[in-house]
Amino acid sequence: MSRPPFRADQVGSLLRPAELSQARQRWRRGELAAEALRAIEDDAVRAAVRRQEALGLRAVTDGEFRRDWWHLDFLSQLDGVTLTENAGQKFTVAGQGEQPPIASVTGRVACSRPIMVDHFAFLKSVTTRLPKMTIPSPSMLHLRGGRAAISRSAYPDLDEFWDDVAAAYRQAIGHLAAAGCRYLQLDDITFAYLCDPKIRQNCIANGDDPDRLPRRYAEVINAALRDRPADMAVTIHTCRGNFKSAWVAEGGYDPVVEAMFSTDVDGWFMEFDSARAGGFEPLRHLPAGKKVVLGLVTTKQGDLESADDLRRRIDEAARVVPLAQLCLSPQCGFSSTHHGNALSQDDQWRKLERVVQVAREVWGES
């Protein structure tokens, strides 16, 4: 299979090595120069790439090592976006006091300069495999804060907001494409979150209609991708929250799957690692020629899934859609934020190794 997603794939983020975490803390305190931090980040990315290549992964990432948050580091670089304190939906796991800010829209949204192109360029320079770039979905500028977090003076009409967001993303994607990016992943919590009645109620409180949002999000994603090169593979990863092994939303994909599958991408990374995701039945809506990457290997705990159990679950999914349209991956990244999930580096690499092993056993390729 020459075009992504691959039989054995990954969502993208990796646990930060201790030296990298310490360096970033020193940099925040003003104790380490930016150039010195960049050199440590470069070394960490090189080591992670070598490990991914050795495992047999065909697409490699930089682990998102240069980010604090999977989404905010990108969104905050768009014109018109300001990070503000989260006063809305909180994580549901006890003991999680730190909350990510909200990306609030305070002016007209645009992309006046390249965003994270240097991250991609370095990754491309240190791998012999396909470098995969992950960025937040354009819908991430809306769901958490909703209409309440979008300036009414800048955007009295939300249609203008969505037009500007799509145009900004076309610009950002164009910058990445010009740097050679041919595997792009849009990380998106919105579809999975809108399966949860609590999240839907929060949308109503923000002044939005949760029944209409999935189609609106699909439309803006399609508009954002309109000018991408024909040889750029694009996937969407949707998740129910991944913060220090905490989760936020639950519920099967039925309310959103048709809208999600209307996005013009090559495949969808979908969580199926726990009962929170429901069954495989919604996959019956999968369009011909497109792929679903089954997120069966959890990144929230270190226990290693057995190969037999993974093969059994793939067989279950293959009763709904052809096996040829399926792939395998972890359900999310291992470190969507700089904090990381509650498992070890060894756990992480064993899980990725298991994904490659099972893919080769099931499909004869990784």
Buried (B, 14 or more C-beta within 10 A) or exposed (E): EEEBBBBBBBBBBBBBBEEBBEBBEBBEEEEBEEEEBBEBBBBBBBBBBEBBBEBBBBBBBBBBBBBEBBBBBBBBBBEBBBBEEBEBBEBBEEEBEEBBBBBBBBBBBBBEEBBBBEBBBBBBEBBEBBBBBBBBBBBBBBBBBBBBBBBEEBBEEBEEBBBBBBBBBBBBBBBBBEBBBBBBBBBBBBBBBBBBEEBBEBBEEBEBEBEEBBEBBBBBBBBBBEEBEEEBBBBBBBBBBBBBBBBBBBBBBEBBBBBBBBBBBBBBBBBBBBEBBBBBBBBEBBEEEBBBBBBBBBBBEBEBBEEEEBBEBBEEBBEBBEEEBBBBBBBBBBBBBBBBBEBEBEBBBBBBBBBBBBBBEBBEEB
